[in-house]
Amino acid sequence: MRQNTMKRKLRDGQAVIGSVITVPEPFIVEMMGTAGFDFLLVDTEHCPFSIYQLQNVLIALRGSASPVIVRAKWNDPVDVKQILDVGADGVILPWISSRSECEAAVAAAKYPPEGLRGFGPRRAARIGGGLQEYARRANEEVLVLVQIERAEAIERLDEILTTPGLDGIMIGPADLAASMGYLQDMENPAVEAAIQRVLDACLRHGVPFGMFTATVERARKWIGRGGKIATLGGDVWFVDAGIAAAKTEIAALLGT
């Protein structure tokens, strides 16, 4: 099983910047894999991925040095088990709002006695040195992140952040804003204050803080404040940005 460089960097106090994969197209995925990001995040929560498509995406990323972290559809041990069995380097579990939910997320990703993950790493073991080697190292190498994206989670930060086996958190700013009554208003001062409160708690507990930042400006802002995980763009985002840039250049060319 390969060393999870993202997990090592976070343990060493380094910041990491990744990008997001939302389209299960192997060629596009392979291109993303050669870009040199600290990690790649495959989003199966909001995007149409079957487990078979996810496996094909992971096959396309086999040659990439970037660890592949998969955002699960839900905090479901069956979903987590399948994600890891097809070869993901880690998982992100959405909508975690309590200690018990966080404990369940960690347990789903860990083999006994640390968790309850069922043993059947069908593809993972074949790319990770065989069953014995995978079983020996999986609990240490698999990264477990949870998302803080509900107002009620803010009130339970201390109990969530002290969960054994948790490797870090990710803020879901859009859903956090919506849960606070600010749909599509992530820059609202109240939302920013809530995010800062999470960051402060993470720093206090020594837990890596992350956020879906999308842009360089937002990544710079939160990493500058002490955050350790950020995302920059993604496959569809890069296409949209390229189209927008081309349209601007065409308008300038034609004088329109």
C-alpha positions as CSV (number, residue, x, y, z in Angstrom):
1,M,0.0,0.0,0.0
2,R,1.5,3.3,-1.0
3,Q,2.3,6.0,1.6
4,N,-0.4,8.6,1.9
5,T,1.6,11.7,1.3
6,M,-1.3,14.0,2.1
7,K,-1.7,12.4,5.5
8,R,2.0,12.7,6.2
9,K,2.1,16.4,5.2
10,L,-0.8,17.2,7.4
11,R,0.8,15.4,10.4
12,D,4.0,17.5,9.7
13,G,2.0,20.7,9.8
14,Q,2.2,21.4,6.1
15,A,-0.6,22.9,4.1
16,V,-2.0,21.0,1.1
17,I,-3.9,22.2,-2.0
18,G,-5.9,19.8,-4.1
19,S,-8.5,20.0,-6.9
20,V,-11.9,18.4,-7.5
21,I,-13.0,15.7,-9.9
22,T,-16.7,15.7,-10.8
23,V,-16.8,14.0,-14.2
24,P,-16.2,10.2,-14.5
25,E,-14.3,10.5,-17.8
26,P,-11.0,8.6,-17.6
27,F,-9.1,10.9,-20.0
28,I,-10.1,14.1,-18.2
29,V,-9.3,12.4,-14.9
30,E,-5.9,11.2,-16.2
31,M,-5.1,14.8,-17.2
32,M,-6.0,16.0,-13.7
33,G,-3.8,13.3,-12.3
34,T,-0.7,14.7,-14.1
35,A,-1.2,18.2,-12.8
36,G,0.8,17.7,-9.6
37,F,-1.8,18.6,-7.0
38,D,-1.2,17.6,-3.3
39,F,-4.4,15.6,-3.6
40,L,-7.4,15.0,-5.8
41,L,-10.9,14.9,-4.4
42,V,-13.5,12.8,-6.3
43,D,-17.0,14.1,-5.4
44,T,-19.6,11.4,-5.4
45,E,-21.9,13.3,-3.1
46,H,-23.1,15.9,-5.7
47,C,-22.0,14.2,-8.9
48,P,-23.3,11.2,-10.8
49,F,-20.8,8.4,-9.9
50,S,-21.6,4.8,-9.6
51,I,-19.1,2.6,-7.7
52,Y,-18.1,1.1,-11.1
53,Q,-17.4,4.6,-12.5
54,L,-15.4,5.4,-9.4
55,Q,-13.3,2.3,-9.8
56,N,-12.6,3.4,-13.4
57,V,-11.6,6.8,-12.2
58,L,-9.2,5.4,-9.7
59,I,-7.7,3.1,-12.4
60,A,-7.1,6.2,-14.5
61,L,-5.4,7.8,-11.6
62,R,-3.2,4.8,-10.8
63,G,-0.1,6.5,-12.2
64,S,-0.7,9.8,-10.4
65,A,1.4,10.8,-7.4
66,S,-1.6,12.6,-5.9
67,P,-3.5,10.8,-3.2
68,V,-7.1,10.4,-4.1
69,I,-9.7,11.3,-1.5
70,V,-13.4,10.5,-2.2
71,R,-16.3,12.4,-0.8
72,A,-18.9,9.9,0.0
73,K,-22.6,10.4,-0.7
74,W,-23.4,10.1,3.0
75,N,-22.0,8.9,6.3
76,D,-22.8,5.3,5.4
77,P,-20.5,2.5,6.3
78,V,-21.4,0.5,3.2
79,D,-20.6,3.4,0.9
80,V,-17.3,4.0,2.8
81,K,-16.4,0.3,2.6
82,Q,-16.9,0.2,-1.2
83,I,-15.0,3.5,-1.8
84,L,-12.0,2.1,0.1
85,D,-12.2,-1.4,-1.4
86,V,-11.8,0.0,-4.9
87,G,-8.7,1.8,-3.9
88,A,-9.3,5.3,-2.6
89,D,-6.6,6.7,-0.3
90,G,-9.2,8.3,2.0
91,V,-12.7,9.6,2.5
92,I,-14.6,12.7,3.3
93,L,-17.9,12.3,5.1
94,P,-20.5,15.0,4.6
95,W,-22.9,16.6,7.1
96,I,-21.2,15.6,10.4
97,S,-22.8,17.4,13.3
98,S,-22.1,15.4,16.4
99,R,-19.5,13.3,18.2
100,S,-21.5,10.1,17.5
101,E,-21.7,10.9,13.8
102,C,-17.9,11.6,13.7
103,E,-17.2,8.4,15.5
104,A,-19.3,6.4,13.0
105,A,-17.4,8.0,10.1
106,V,-14.0,7.0,11.6
107,A,-15.2,3.5,12.4
108,A,-16.5,3.0,8.9
109,A,-13.0,3.6,7.5
110,K,-11.0,1.5,10.0
111,Y,-10.6,-2.2,10.4
112,P,-11.2,-3.8,13.8
113,P,-10.2,-3.2,16.6
114,E,-10.1,0.5,15.7
115,G,-13.4,0.4,13.7
116,L,-15.9,-1.8,11.9
117,R,-14.9,-1.8,8.3
118,G,-15.6,-5.2,6.7
119,F,-12.6,-6.9,5.2
120,G,-12.8,-7.3,1.4
121,P,-10.4,-4.9,-0.3
122,R,-11.0,-6.3,-3.8
123,R,-9.0,-3.9,-5.8
124,A,-7.2,-2.0,-3.1
125,A,-5.2,-5.1,-2.0
126,R,-4.2,-5.8,-5.5
127,I,-2.5,-2.4,-5.9
128,G,-1.3,-2.3,-2.4
129,G,1.0,-5.3,-2.0
130,G,-1.5,-8.0,-1.3
131,L,-4.0,-8.8,1.4
132,Q,-1.6,-9.1,4.3
133,E,0.2,-5.9,3.5
134,Y,-3.0,-3.9,2.9
135,A,-4.5,-5.2,6.1
136,R,-1.4,-4.3,8.1
137,R,-1.2,-0.7,6.8
138,A,-4.7,0.4,5.9
139,N,-5.7,1.9,9.2
140,E,-2.5,4.0,9.3
141,E,-2.6,5.2,5.7
142,V,-6.4,5.8,5.0
143,L,-7.2,9.5,5.6
144,V,-10.5,10.3,7.3
145,L,-11.9,13.8,7.0
146,V,-15.4,15.0,8.0
147,Q,-17.4,18.0,6.8
148,I,-18.6,20.7,9.1
149,E,-21.5,22.3,7.2
150,R,-24.4,22.7,9.6
151,A,-25.0,25.4,12.2
152,E,-25.6,22.8,14.9
153,A,-22.1,21.4,14.3
154,I,-20.6,24.7,15.3
155,E,-22.0,24.3,18.8
156,R,-20.5,20.8,19.1
157,L,-17.0,21.5,17.8
158,D,-15.1,20.4,20.9
159,E,-16.7,17.0,21.0
160,I,-16.3,16.5,17.2
161,L,-12.7,17.6,17.0
162,T,-11.6,15.3,19.9
163,T,-12.8,12.2,18.1
164,P,-10.0,9.6,18.0
165,G,-8.8,8.7,14.5
166,L,-10.1,12.0,12.9
167,D,-7.4,13.4,10.5
168,G,-9.0,16.7,9.8
169,I,-12.2,18.6,8.9
170,M,-13.5,20.4,5.8
171,I,-15.9,23.3,5.8
172,G,-18.7,23.1,3.3
173,P,-19.2,26.8,3.1
174,A,-22.3,26.7,0.8
175,D,-24.3,24.4,3.0
176,L,-23.1,26.1,6.2
177,A,-24.3,29.4,4.9
178,A,-27.6,27.9,3.9
179,S,-28.1,26.3,7.3
180,M,-27.5,29.7,8.9
181,G,-30.2,31.3,6.7
182,Y,-27.8,32.7,4.1
183,L,-28.4,30.6,1.0
184,Q,-25.9,31.6,-1.7
185,D,-24.3,34.2,0.6
186,M,-21.1,32.6,1.7
187,E,-19.4,35.9,2.2
188,N,-21.9,37.0,4.8
189,P,-20.1,38.3,7.9
190,A,-22.0,35.9,10.1
191,V,-20.9,32.9,8.0
192,E,-17.3,34.1,8.0
193,A,-17.5,34.4,11.8
194,A,-18.7,30.9,12.1
195,I,-15.9,29.6,9.8
196,Q,-13.4,31.5,11.9
197,R,-14.8,29.9,15.0
198,V,-14.2,26.5,13.4
199,L,-10.7,27.4,12.5
200,D,-9.9,28.7,16.0
201,A,-11.2,25.4,17.5
202,C,-9.1,23.4,15.0
203,L,-6.0,25.3,16.0
204,R,-6.8,24.8,19.6
205,H,-7.2,21.1,19.3
206,G,-4.4,20.6,16.7
207,V,-6.8,19.3,14.0
208,P,-6.1,20.3,10.4
209,F,-8.7,22.8,9.1
210,G,-9.8,22.6,5.5
211,M,-12.3,24.2,3.2
212,F,-13.6,24.0,-0.3
213,T,-12.1,27.3,-1.3
214,A,-12.3,27.0,-5.2
215,T,-10.2,30.1,-5.9
216,V,-6.6,31.1,-5.2
217,E,-7.8,34.1,-3.3
218,R,-10.0,32.2,-0.8
219,A,-7.3,29.5,-0.4
220,R,-4.7,32.2,0.4
221,K,-7.1,33.8,2.9
222,W,-7.8,30.7,4.9
223,I,-4.4,29.1,4.7
224,G,-3.0,32.5,5.7
225,R,-5.1,32.3,8.9
226,G,-3.8,28.8,9.7
227,G,-5.8,26.4,7.6
228,K,-4.1,23.4,6.2
229,I,-6.4,22.0,3.4
230,A,-7.8,23.9,0.4
231,T,-9.2,23.0,-3.0
232,L,-8.5,25.0,-6.1
233,G,-10.9,24.7,-9.0
234,G,-11.8,21.4,-10.6
235,D,-12.5,19.7,-13.9
236,V,-15.7,21.6,-14.7
237,W,-14.5,24.8,-13.0
238,F,-11.4,24.8,-15.3
239,V,-13.6,24.3,-18.4
240,D,-15.9,27.2,-17.3
241,A,-12.9,29.4,-16.6
242,G,-11.4,28.6,-20.0
243,I,-14.7,29.4,-21.8
244,A,-15.1,32.7,-19.9
245,A,-11.6,33.7,-20.8
246,A,-12.1,32.8,-24.4
247,K,-15.3,34.8,-24.6
248,T,-13.6,37.8,-23.1
249,E,-10.8,37.6,-25.7
250,I,-13.3,37.1,-28.5
251,A,-15.2,40.2,-27.4
252,A,-12.0,42.2,-27.3
253,L,-11.0,40.9,-30.7
254,L,-14.3,41.8,-32.3
255,G,-14.7,45.0,-30.4
256,T,-18.0,44.0,-28.9
